[in-house]
Amino acid sequence: MKKRALISVSDKSGIVDFAKELIALDFEITSTGGTYKILHENEVPVSKVSDITGFPEIMDGRVKTLHPAVHGAILADKNNPEHLEALKLRHIKPFDLIVVNLYPFRKTIENPDVKEAEAIEQIDIGGPTMVRAAAKNFHSIAIVIQKDDYPLVLKELRELGELSLETRKNLARKAFQHTAEYDAYISNYFSKICIEKLPSQLSLSLPLVQTLRYGENPHQKAGYYDENPLIHQLHGKELSFNNFQDIDAALKTIFDFNNKPTVGVFKHCNPCGIGSADTLKDAYKKAFATDTQSPFGGIVISNRTLDMDAALEINKIFTEIIIAPDFPDEVLEKLKKKKNRRLVNFDFDTLGTFVGTYNIRSCMNGVLLQQEDISCDNEENWRVITERKPSEIEWEKLRFAWKTVNHLKSNAIAICREDRTIGLGMGQTSRIDATEIALSKAKKFGLSSKDCALGSDAFFPFRDTIDSIAKEGITCVIQPGGSVRDNEVIQACNEHYISMIFTSMRHFRH
């Protein structure tokens, strides 16, 4: 008895050749709608599903395969005599191969101008039902949802006369992953059109982009999953788990600095220094001067196309990764001379969609989800709460400090001028410790905190920080406010003639 295949695909590339090979292997083919049309036009012997069901396709194709004659032929366990008898009584012939992929829902909703009705019409019903049915019954039938699997299927059919159980099981795995991904896109789309601030059901289905050499440490396995990677590696060794985390931190930081050419230097997801200038070379020199020790083996990110002058300056020490929106050919060739260095580019214009989404972390047996913290606060909510108001140049210093401190691990302190970081303290269990580290690092690398601004990611619990920075000549402070001792801190600022702004927005980063 001839084997039977049902083919109904949205992506029709390669399907004609595949179907012809199946015919050569003595298959009978049944198909639907557009797939039937393309096979028939290409002289592939094919019958219609309606010939099996005795019922025409109706409602513009919404109803065509949802019929016992189809699903009985898919779900019948060929090792179960009762199932075989049920097929015989109802004159149903079982299928051996189902080739189905689904309506392009994801591609449809990627169009920003798509209408809701258009999106809804691309929600496949019969397709997922057939895919799931065939995947469930993989002991008796094979389900193919990817054109990339056509060669494997044909190879085994030619050599073995059938598909091995292992292959059918793996095809079923891919099928269930496919329908899970499909439903996740639909679920997330409805969360969007129903304007859920947080999804009531978190649906994640991301393809494996890259298997990594190891995780944070060599004994940990790791992979990178993403539906639409924002970066492209141009050169160098494969990116590691830690590299991806560093790149993530660098991209989120540089997004906040777009007014002038800006360069950030990073190590272990923290900035070592950030600098802005009229040229990338000068911006890098300012960032590097903040901490001339830590950048060795670190990451450098630029918010502009990397020019040769900046590249030559960066090239003076070993930098593990350089990230920029673009690299001119001559710069790329120069930097490629160091084989192990990774060169990565990204599209600055797409970063808004990245930093404005959600942050997800594993937690016990579940996950924590939050909106990403976007540091560009509304300055209309900022309040000068000291007797002395900041000067115009101090306002610029305060803005730079506030942008910077948002990207440091808490507790965090950033001492800044209007165009660069001077001293950074981060990841401490007390705010005074973070302040002392920021001040000491500035001194260590020959930088003066005099006339600088200080940014704090959260309120000061005591006045000790203000007393400490007054001795170094820091003249202005920006912080969220909200401590029970705010009045003491304000009093300390007034005593030391320091101006201070409350933003009313905290930026913890654990």
C-alpha positions in Angstrom: 0.0 0.0 0.0 1.3 3.4 -0.9 2.3 5.8 1.9 0.3 9.0 2.3 1.5 12.5 2.9 -0.6 15.6 3.8 1.1 18.9 2.8 -0.2 22.3 3.8 2.4 25.0 4.1 2.6 28.7 4.4 6.2 28.8 3.5 6.2 27.2 0.1 9.9 27.5 -0.8 11.2 24.1 -1.8 7.9 22.4 -1.4 7.5 21.5 -5.1 10.8 19.7 -5.3 10.1 18.0 -2.0 6.7 16.8 -3.2 8.1 15.5 -6.4 10.7 13.4 -4.5 7.9 12.0 -2.3 6.0 11.0 -5.5 9.2 9.3 -6.7 9.2 7.4 -3.4 5.7 6.1 -4.1 3.8 8.5 -1.8 0.2 9.8 -2.4 -0.1 13.5 -1.6 -3.1 15.3 -0.3 -3.1 19.1 0.1 -5.1 22.3 0.8 -5.7 25.7 -0.7 -2.6 27.5 -1.9 -0.4 24.5 -1.5 -2.6 22.4 -3.6 -2.6 25.1 -6.3 1.2 25.4 -6.5 1.7 21.6 -6.6 -1.0 21.1 -9.2 0.4 24.0 -11.4 3.8 22.2 -11.2 2.3 18.9 -12.3 2.7 17.1 -9.0 0.0 14.5 -8.6 -2.1 15.7 -5.7 -5.6 15.4 -4.3 -7.6 17.9 -2.3 -8.4 17.5 1.4 -12.1 18.0 0.4 -11.9 14.8 -1.5 -11.2 13.0 1.8 -13.7 14.9 4.0 -16.4 15.2 1.4 -16.8 18.8 2.6 -15.5 21.9 0.8 -13.2 24.5 2.3 -15.4 27.3 3.7 -15.1 30.7 5.3 -12.1 31.8 3.2 -10.2 28.7 4.2 -10.8 29.0 7.9 -12.4 25.6 8.0 -10.8 22.9 5.8 -8.8 20.3 7.8 -10.9 20.2 11.0 -12.6 16.9 10.3 -12.5 13.4 11.7 -11.4 12.0 8.3 -8.2 14.1 8.6 -7.5 13.9 12.3 -8.4 10.2 12.5 -5.9 9.6 9.7 -3.3 11.6 11.7 -4.0 10.4 15.3 -4.5 6.6 14.7 -2.0 4.5 16.6 -0.9 2.0 14.0 0.1 -0.5 16.7 -3.4 -0.4 18.3 -5.8 -2.9 16.6 -8.8 -0.9 17.9 -7.6 2.2 16.1 -7.0 0.3 12.9 -10.5 -1.2 13.1 -12.0 2.2 13.7 -10.3 3.5 10.5 -11.4 0.5 8.5 -15.1 0.9 9.6 -15.1 4.5 8.5 -13.0 4.0 5.4 -10.2 6.3 6.6 -6.7 5.7 5.3 -3.9 6.7 7.8 -1.3 9.3 6.9 2.4 8.5 7.2 3.8 12.1 6.8 2.4 15.5 7.7 4.2 18.5 6.2 2.8 21.7 7.8 4.0 25.1 8.7 1.8 27.9 10.0 0.4 31.2 8.9 3.0 34.0 9.2 1.6 35.6 12.4 5.0 36.8 13.6 6.0 38.4 10.3 2.6 40.0 10.1 2.8 41.7 13.5 6.4 42.9 12.9 4.8 45.5 10.5 4.2 48.5 12.8 1.3 49.6 10.6 -0.5 46.2 10.8 -4.2 46.4 11.5 -5.7 44.3 14.3 -8.0 42.5 11.9 -5.0 41.6 9.7 -3.1 40.2 12.6 -6.1 38.1 13.9 -6.6 36.6 10.4 -3.1 35.3 10.6 -3.8 33.2 13.7 -3.7 29.6 12.3 -6.2 27.1 13.8 -6.1 24.0 11.6 -2.4 24.1 11.2 -1.4 23.9 14.9 -4.0 21.2 15.4 -2.5 19.0 12.7 1.0 19.7 13.9 0.2 18.8 17.5 -1.8 15.8 16.6 1.0 14.4 14.4 3.7 15.2 17.0 1.7 13.4 19.7 1.4 10.4 17.5 5.1 10.3 16.5 5.3 6.6 17.0 3.1 6.1 13.9 3.6 9.3 11.9 6.2 11.9 11.1 5.6 15.7 11.3 7.8 18.1 9.3 7.5 21.8 10.0 10.9 23.1 8.7 12.1 23.1 5.1 15.6 22.5 6.5 14.5 19.0 7.4 13.4 18.1 3.9 16.8 16.6 2.9 17.0 14.5 6.1 13.5 13.1 5.5 14.2 12.2 1.9 17.6 10.6 2.8 16.1 8.3 5.4 13.1 7.4 3.2 15.5 6.5 0.4 17.8 4.5 2.6 15.4 2.9 5.1 12.1 3.1 3.4 10.7 5.0 6.5 11.8 7.5 9.1 13.6 6.1 12.2 11.9 6.5 15.6 14.7 8.8 16.7 14.1 11.1 13.7 10.3 11.1 14.3 10.8 11.9 17.9 13.1 14.8 17.1 10.7 16.1 14.5 8.0 16.0 17.1 10.2 18.0 19.5 10.7 20.7 16.9 6.9 20.6 16.2 5.9 21.3 19.8 8.6 24.0 20.1 7.1 25.5 16.9 3.6 25.6 18.2 4.8 26.9 21.6 6.6 29.7 19.9 3.6 30.5 17.8 1.2 30.6 20.7 3.7 32.8 22.7 3.7 35.4 19.9 -0.1 35.4 19.9 -0.3 35.6 23.7 2.2 38.5 23.8 0.3 40.3 21.0 -2.9 40.2 23.0 -1.1 41.4 26.1 0.0 44.4 24.0 -3.4 45.2 22.4 -5.1 44.8 25.7 -2.5 47.1 27.3 -1.3 44.9 30.1 1.4 46.7 32.1 2.7 43.3 33.1 1.7 40.2 31.3 -0.6 38.0 33.4 1.0 35.0 31.9 4.6 35.3 30.8 5.2 33.4 27.5 8.8 33.0 26.4 9.9 31.1 23.3 13.3 32.1 22.1 15.5 30.2 19.6 19.0 29.2 20.5 21.3 31.6 18.6 24.6 30.3 19.9 25.9 27.6 22.2 28.6 29.2 24.4 31.9 27.7 25.4 30.8 27.9 29.0 28.9 30.1 31.5 30.3 32.5 34.0 32.8 29.8 34.9 34.2 26.9 32.9 32.1 24.2 34.7 28.8 25.9 33.7 27.1 25.2 30.4 25.5 28.2 28.7 23.7 29.4 25.5 22.4 32.6 24.0 18.8 32.7 23.1 17.3 35.6 21.1 14.6 36.2 18.5 16.2 39.3 17.0 19.9 39.8 18.0 20.8 43.5 18.2 24.5 42.9 17.6 26.7 41.4 14.9 30.2 40.1 15.5 32.6 41.1 12.8 35.8 39.6 14.1 37.5 37.7 16.9 36.9 34.7 19.1 33.4 33.5 19.9 31.6 35.7 22.4 31.4 34.2 25.9 28.6 34.3 28.5 30.3 37.1 30.3 30.9 39.0 27.1 27.2 39.0 26.4 26.5 40.4 29.8 29.1 43.1 29.4 27.8 44.0 26.0 24.3 44.2 27.4 25.4 46.6 30.1 27.4 48.7 27.6 24.6 49.1 25.2 22.1 50.2 27.9 24.6 52.7 29.1 25.6 54.2 25.8 21.9 54.7 24.9 21.7 57.5 27.5 24.6 59.4 25.8 23.7 60.5 22.3 24.1 64.3 22.3 27.9 64.2 21.7 30.4 61.6 20.6 30.7 59.4 23.7 32.8 56.4 24.7 32.4 54.1 27.6 35.0 51.7 29.0 33.5 48.6 30.9 34.6 45.8 33.1 32.4 43.2 34.7 29.2 45.0 33.6 30.3 48.3 35.3 31.6 51.4 33.6 35.3 52.1 34.4 34.8 55.5 32.8 32.6 57.5 30.4 33.7 60.5 28.3 32.1 62.9 25.9 33.9 65.3 23.5 33.8 66.7 20.0 35.9 63.7 18.8 35.8 60.1 19.7 39.5 60.1 20.4 39.1 62.8 23.1 36.0 61.1 24.4 37.9 57.8 24.8 40.9 59.6 26.5 38.5 61.1 29.1 36.8 57.8 29.8 40.2 55.9 30.0 41.7 58.6 32.3 39.0 57.8 35.0 40.7 54.5 35.7 43.8 53.7 33.7 44.3 50.3 35.4 41.0 48.5 35.0 40.4 48.9 31.2 43.1 46.3 30.3 41.1 43.4 28.9 37.9 45.3 29.1 35.2 46.5 26.7 35.0 49.8 24.8 31.8 51.1 23.3 31.3 54.1 21.1 28.0 55.8 20.1 29.5 56.9 16.7 31.2 55.2 13.8 34.7 54.4 15.1 37.2 56.6 13.2 40.9 55.8 12.8 42.1 58.4 15.4 40.0 56.8 18.1 40.9 53.3 17.0 44.6 54.0 17.2 44.2 55.4 20.7 42.1 52.5 21.9 44.6 50.1 20.3 47.4 51.3 22.7 46.3 48.7 25.3 44.6 45.2 24.9 40.9 45.6 24.7 38.8 42.4 24.6 35.8 43.8 22.8 35.2 47.0 20.8 31.6 47.9 20.1 30.5 50.6 17.7 27.6 51.3 15.3 30.0 50.9 12.4 33.7 50.4 11.5 35.1 51.9 8.3 37.0 49.3 6.2 40.4 50.7 7.0 39.6 50.8 10.8 38.3 47.2 10.6 41.5 46.0 9.0 43.7 47.7 11.5 41.8 46.3 14.5 41.6 42.8 13.0 45.4 42.5 13.4 44.7 41.4 17.0 43.1 38.0 16.3 41.5 37.4 19.6 39.9 40.8 19.9 36.1 40.8 19.3 34.7 43.6 17.1 31.0 44.0 17.3 28.6 46.5 15.6 25.0 47.5 16.4 22.3 49.8 15.2 22.0 52.7 17.5 18.5 53.5 16.2 17.2 50.1 17.4 18.4 50.5 21.0 15.2 52.2 22.0 13.3 49.0 21.5 15.8 47.1 23.5 16.2 49.3 26.6 12.4 50.1 26.8 11.3 46.5 27.2 11.5 44.1 30.2 14.3 42.9 32.4 14.0 39.2 33.3 16.0 37.3 35.9 15.8 33.7 37.2 14.6 33.5 40.8 14.3 30.2 42.6 12.1 28.0 40.4 10.6 31.0 38.6 11.6 34.4 37.2 11.4 38.0 38.2 10.2 40.5 35.5 10.3 44.2 35.6 10.3 47.1 33.1 13.8 48.2 32.2 15.0 51.2 34.1 15.3 54.1 31.7 17.4 56.8 33.4 16.2 59.8 31.3 13.9 61.1 34.0 11.6 64.0 33.5 13.6 67.0 34.8 10.3 68.8 35.5 10.1 66.6 38.6 13.6 67.6 39.8 13.7 70.0 42.7 16.4 72.2 44.1 16.1 71.8 47.8 19.1 73.7 49.0 19.6 77.5 49.6 22.1 77.6 46.7 20.9 76.8 43.2 23.2 75.1 40.7 24.9 77.2 38.1 24.4 76.5 34.5 27.6 74.5 34.2 26.7 72.6 37.4 23.4 71.6 35.8 25.4 69.9 33.0 27.6 68.2 35.5 24.6 66.9 37.5 22.9 65.6 34.3 26.1 63.6 33.4 26.4 62.3 36.9 22.8 61.2 37.0 23.0 59.4 33.7 26.2 57.6 34.8 25.1 56.5 38.3 22.1 54.8 36.9 24.3 52.2 35.2 26.5 51.4 38.3 25.8 48.5 40.6 24.3 49.6 43.9 25.2 51.2 46.2 26.6 53.6 43.6 28.3 57.0 43.6 29.4 58.9 40.4 31.6 61.9 40.6 31.5 63.8 37.3 32.3 66.8 35.3 30.0 68.0 32.5 31.6 65.7 30.0 33.4 62.9 31.8 33.5 60.7 34.9 36.1 61.5 37.6 35.6 58.8 40.2 33.2 55.9 40.5 32.2 53.8 43.5 29.9 50.9 43.1 28.6 47.6 44.5 29.1 48.6 48.1 27.0 47.7 51.2 27.0 51.3 52.4 26.8 54.6 50.6 29.7 56.2 52.5 31.9 53.3 51.4 30.9 53.9 47.7 31.7 57.6 48.1 35.1 57.0 49.7 36.0 54.5 46.9 34.9 57.1 44.2 37.0 59.8 45.9 40.0 57.6 46.4 40.0 56.3 42.8 39.9 59.9 41.5 43.0 60.6 43.6 44.7 57.4 42.6 44.5 58.3 38.9 45.5 61.9 39.4 42.1 63.5 39.0 40.6 66.2 41.1 37.0 66.1 42.5 37.1 69.8 43.1 34.1 71.6 41.5 32.6 68.3 40.4 29.0 67.0 40.7 28.1 63.9 42.7 25.3 61.5 41.7 23.9 58.9 44.1 21.5 56.1 42.9 19.5 56.3 46.2 19.1 58.6 49.1 21.7 59.4 51.8 20.8 57.8 55.1 23.2 60.1 57.0 24.9 63.4 56.4 28.4 61.8 56.6 28.7 61.6 52.8 28.1 65.4 52.4 30.6 66.2 55.1 33.1 63.9 53.3 32.7 65.4 49.8 32.8 69.0 51.0 36.4 68.5 52.0 37.2 67.5 48.4 35.5 70.6 46.9 32.5 68.9 45.3 29.9 71.7 44.8 26.7 70.0 43.8 24.8 66.8 44.4 21.9 64.9 42.7 20.0 62.2 44.5 16.5 60.8 44.7 15.7 62.0 48.3 13.3 60.2 50.5 15.3 59.5 53.7 13.9 60.1 57.1 17.1 62.2 57.6 16.7 64.3 54.4 16.6 67.5 56.5 19.9 66.7 58.1 21.4 66.1 54.6 20.0 69.3 53.3 21.3 71.2 56.3 24.8 69.7 55.7 24.7 70.9 52.1 23.6 74.4 53.2 26.4 74.5 55.7 29.0 73.6 53.0 27.4 75.8 50.4 26.6 72.7 48.2 23.6 72.8 45.9 21.5 69.7 45.8 18.7 68.3 43.6 16.1 65.8 44.5 14.9 63.7 41.5 12.3 61.7 43.4 13.4 58.7 41.4 15.7 55.9 42.7 17.9 53.9 40.4 19.0 50.8 42.3 20.8 48.2 40.2 21.3 44.9 42.0 
